[in-house]
Amino acid sequence: MSRPIRAAASLMGAGLASFALPVHAHGIAGDRLFPATLSIDDPGVGDELSAPTFVYQPQSGSGGSPETRSYGYGAEWDKTITKNLGVAINDGYSVIRQQGSNGLYGWNDLITTLKYQFFENDAHEILMSAGVQREWGGTGAQRVGANTAGWTQPTLYAGKGLGDLPESLGLLRPIALTGELGYQLSDVPTANDPGGATHNPNFWNVGLSVQYDMAYLHRQVKDYGLPDVVNHLIPIVEFAYSTPASAGYGRTTTGTIAPGFLYQGGSYQIGVEALVPATKASGTRTGMIAQLHFYLDDILPTTLGKPIF
């Protein structure tokens, strides 16, 4: 999937990776808003703009080599075709620096997504969508880890809020879970390059987020008199893993755990998360991701913020 979390995990394990943005959506089921998450995708479809998204990932040097630092800058545009069908386009620019050497920089491969929301249950705060993501190989710079061979990934997305719990469990009702499961199919499993065979295995990509919506607590459970800024926060932890679906040819499971918070400002959202390595192959250094996200359906409801049909 085109999410920064996997690019960061790949960087921690291999020292080079292209930076890519997640695909986000503005999803609502009943009283539940599923926010635009940073490390995995959420289950909604909407008109939105993520600009900018910033990813920082350090990697300790091995064998006495100096530390490598990667900086990613990107943007994504989500557009609804119909109420439940949408497309997304995202790309990014990477800068990789190592002490004592010239930096590497360049564009990443272009990523597009077609996504359809097929299920909504307002009473139980459930959303489900299915999508197909496409990385267009050869559109980015190989020196920053962009691929010459692209891939296609069918993906299932789901979200469930706990607002249907009884009132006696009120403090649990602001909790929501979202997840995704994708199977990434490489265009060219094995390429015979001048330097030898290059293997591009298929991958299973899985993610989960656990969130606690303070605005939901304030509006739907009880007003505890907390400061207004607190009532706009969503503390969140995201988990994302990528593992080869067959012979990995040296590639193994990578992943990150991303604790942080989202600030909901009405028509915009600010998010900040740490990127903590979740496996040995994912590295030893903690990075971070930050994003400014705009809900175009709130900002421009009669033009860019509405479906084409």
C-alpha positions in Angstrom: 0.0 0.0 0.0 1.0 3.6 -0.5 1.4 4.5 3.1 4.4 6.3 4.7 4.5 3.6 7.4 5.7 0.9 5.0 8.2 3.2 3.3 9.6 4.1 6.7 9.8 0.5 7.8 11.6 -0.4 4.5 14.0 2.5 5.1 14.8 1.3 8.6 15.5 -2.2 7.3 17.3 -1.4 4.0 18.6 2.1 4.3 16.7 3.4 1.2 13.0 3.6 0.4 10.6 5.8 -1.5 8.3 8.0 0.5 4.6 7.6 -0.2 1.4 9.0 1.2 -1.5 7.1 2.7 -4.9 7.3 1.0 -7.4 8.9 3.4 -11.2 9.4 3.4 -13.8 11.3 5.4 -16.1 8.6 6.8 -19.1 9.0 9.1 -21.4 6.3 10.5 -24.1 7.5 12.8 -22.5 9.8 15.5 -19.0 8.4 14.6 -16.4 10.3 12.6 -13.6 8.0 11.3 -10.8 10.5 11.0 -8.0 10.6 8.3 -5.4 8.3 9.9 -1.7 8.8 9.1 -0.2 5.4 8.9 -3.0 3.2 7.5 -6.1 4.0 5.5 -9.6 4.6 7.0 -12.8 3.1 5.7 -14.5 6.1 4.2 -14.7 7.9 0.9 -14.6 11.7 0.6 -13.3 14.9 -0.9 -10.1 15.8 0.9 -6.6 17.2 0.6 -3.5 16.2 2.6 -0.9 18.8 2.1 1.7 18.6 3.4 2.6 15.3 4.9 6.1 15.1 6.4 7.9 12.0 7.4 11.3 11.8 9.2 13.1 8.5 9.6 16.7 8.1 11.0 18.6 4.8 10.5 21.6 3.9 12.5 24.7 3.0 10.4 26.0 -0.5 10.4 29.7 -1.6 10.4 30.9 1.8 11.4 29.0 3.6 8.6 27.4 7.0 9.5 23.7 7.5 10.3 21.2 7.9 7.4 18.3 10.3 7.7 15.3 10.3 5.3 12.9 13.2 4.9 9.7 12.9 2.9 7.4 15.6 1.7 4.1 14.8 0.0 0.5 15.6 -0.9 -2.6 13.7 -1.7 -6.0 14.6 -3.3 -9.1 12.5 -2.8 -12.1 13.1 -5.1 -15.5 11.5 -5.0 -17.1 10.3 -8.3 -20.3 9.3 -6.7 -21.3 9.4 -3.0 -19.7 6.0 -2.4 -17.1 5.8 -5.1 -13.9 7.8 -5.1 -10.3 8.1 -6.5 -7.1 9.3 -4.9 -3.8 10.6 -6.3 -0.7 10.9 -4.2 3.0 11.5 -4.7 5.9 12.6 -2.6 9.5 13.9 -2.7 12.3 12.2 -0.8 15.6 13.5 0.5 18.1 11.0 2.0 21.2 12.3 3.8 24.3 10.6 5.2 27.1 12.3 6.9 30.2 12.6 4.7 28.4 12.0 1.4 26.1 13.9 -1.0 22.4 13.6 -0.4 20.0 11.6 -2.6 16.8 13.2 -3.6 14.0 12.7 -6.1 10.3 12.0 -6.7 8.6 8.8 -5.7 6.4 6.6 -7.8 2.9 7.9 -8.4 0.1 6.1 -6.5 -3.6 6.0 -7.5 -6.5 4.4 -5.7 -10.1 3.5 -6.7 -12.2 2.9 -3.6 -15.9 2.0 -3.0 -17.8 2.2 0.3 -20.2 -0.7 0.2 -21.5 -1.0 3.7 -22.7 1.5 6.4 -24.5 0.8 9.7 -25.3 3.9 11.6 -26.7 2.3 14.7 -23.6 0.2 15.2 -21.1 2.7 13.8 -19.7 0.4 11.1 -18.2 1.4 7.7 -16.7 -1.0 5.2 -15.0 -0.3 1.8 -13.1 -2.1 -0.9 -10.4 -0.6 -3.1 -7.7 -1.2 -5.6 -4.4 0.7 -5.3 -1.9 1.0 -8.1 1.8 2.1 -7.9 3.0 3.2 -11.4 6.5 1.8 -11.5 9.1 3.9 -13.2 7.5 7.3 -12.5 9.9 8.0 -9.6 13.6 8.2 -9.0 15.4 4.9 -8.3 18.1 6.7 -6.3 15.5 7.2 -3.5 14.0 3.8 -3.7 11.3 4.2 -6.3 10.5 1.0 -8.2 11.0 0.3 -11.9 8.3 -2.4 -11.5 4.9 -1.3 -10.2 2.3 -3.2 -8.3 -1.5 -3.6 -7.8 -3.1 -4.1 -4.4 -6.8 -5.1 -3.8 -7.6 -3.9 -0.3 -10.4 -4.2 2.2 -11.1 -1.5 4.8 -13.3 -1.5 7.9 -14.2 0.6 10.9 -16.2 0.0 14.0 -17.1 2.5 16.8 -18.1 1.3 20.3 -20.8 3.9 20.6 -23.4 1.1 20.8 -22.1 -0.1 24.1 -24.5 0.3 27.1 -24.4 3.6 29.0 -22.9 1.8 32.0 -19.7 1.5 29.9 -19.8 5.1 28.8 -16.1 5.7 29.1 -15.5 3.0 26.5 -17.9 4.3 23.9 -15.5 6.9 22.4 -13.2 4.1 21.3 -13.1 3.2 17.6 -11.1 0.6 15.7 -10.2 0.7 12.0 -8.3 -1.7 9.9 -7.2 -2.7 6.5 -6.0 -5.8 4.7 -4.3 -5.8 1.3 -2.5 -8.2 -1.0 0.2 -6.5 -3.1 0.8 -8.1 -6.5 4.1 -7.2 -8.2 4.0 -6.5 -12.0 7.4 -8.2 -12.5 8.1 -10.9 -9.9 11.7 -11.5 -11.2 13.6 -9.1 -13.5 16.9 -10.0 -15.2 18.9 -6.8 -14.7 22.5 -6.2 -15.8 23.6 -6.7 -12.2 21.7 -9.9 -11.8 18.2 -11.1 -11.0 16.0 -8.7 -9.0 13.2 -10.3 -7.0 9.9 -8.4 -6.3 7.8 -10.7 -4.1 4.1 -10.2 -3.4 3.2 -8.9 0.1 0.5 -9.1 2.7 -0.1 -5.6 4.2 -2.2 -5.3 7.3 -3.0 -2.4 9.6 -5.0 -1.5 12.7 -5.8 1.7 14.5 -7.1 2.2 18.0 -8.5 5.7 18.7 -10.2 7.5 21.5 -12.4 10.4 20.4 -12.6 13.1 23.0 -15.2 15.0 21.1 -17.4 11.9 21.1 -16.9 11.7 24.9 -17.9 15.3 25.3 -21.0 15.2 23.0 -22.3 11.7 23.2 -21.3 10.5 26.7 -20.8 13.3 29.2 -19.4 16.8 29.4 -16.6 16.6 32.0 -15.7 20.3 31.7 -12.4 19.6 30.0 -10.6 22.4 28.2 -11.9 23.0 24.7 -8.6 22.0 23.1 -8.8 18.6 24.8 -12.3 18.1 23.4 -10.8 18.3 19.8 -8.2 15.6 20.3 -8.2 12.0 19.3 -5.4 10.0 20.9 -4.5 7.2 18.6 -2.1 4.2 18.1 -1.6 2.7 14.6 0.0 -0.6 13.8 1.1 -1.5 10.3 2.9 -4.6 9.0 4.1 -5.8 5.7 5.2 -9.4 5.2 6.2 -11.4 2.0 3.4 -13.7 0.8 5.9 -16.2 -0.7 9.7 -16.5 -0.9 11.0 -13.1 0.3 14.5 -13.4 -1.2 15.9 -11.6 1.8 12.8 -9.5 2.5 11.1 -10.1 5.8 8.4 -8.8 7.9 8.6 -5.1 8.7 6.3 -2.8 10.6 5.8 0.2 12.9 3.8 1.1 15.9 2.7 4.8 15.7 1.3 6.4 18.8 0.2 10.0 18.6 -2.8 12.3 18.4 -5.1 14.0 15.9 -6.6 17.4 16.4 -10.0 17.9 14.7 -10.5 21.6 13.8 -13.8 21.2 11.9 -12.8 21.6 8.3 -9.2 20.6 8.9 -7.2 18.1 10.9 -3.6 18.1 12.3 -1.9 14.8 13.1 1.4 13.9 14.7 2.7 10.4 15.4 5.9 8.7 16.3 7.1 5.8 14.1 8.5 3.1 16.3 10.1 0.0 14.7 8.0 -3.1 15.4 10.4 -5.8 14.2 14.2 -6.3 14.2 14.2 -5.9 10.4 12.5 -2.5 10.8 15.5 -0.9 12.4 16.3 0.6 15.8 15.5 4.3 15.5 12.2 6.1 16.0 11.0 8.5 13.4 7.9 10.7 13.1 5.1 11.7 10.8 3.0 14.9 10.7 0.2 15.9 8.5 -2.1 18.8 7.7 -5.4 17.5 6.3 -8.3 19.5 4.8 -11.9 18.2 4.4 -12.9 19.8 1.1 -16.5 18.6 1.5 -16.7 21.1 4.4 -14.6 23.9 2.8 -16.0 23.8 -0.8 -19.3 21.9 -0.5 -20.7 23.2 -3.8 -17.6 22.8 -6.0 -14.6 20.6 -5.4 -16.2 19.2 -2.2 -19.1 17.4 -3.9 -19.3 14.2 -6.0 -19.0 14.6 -9.8 -22.2 12.6 -10.3 
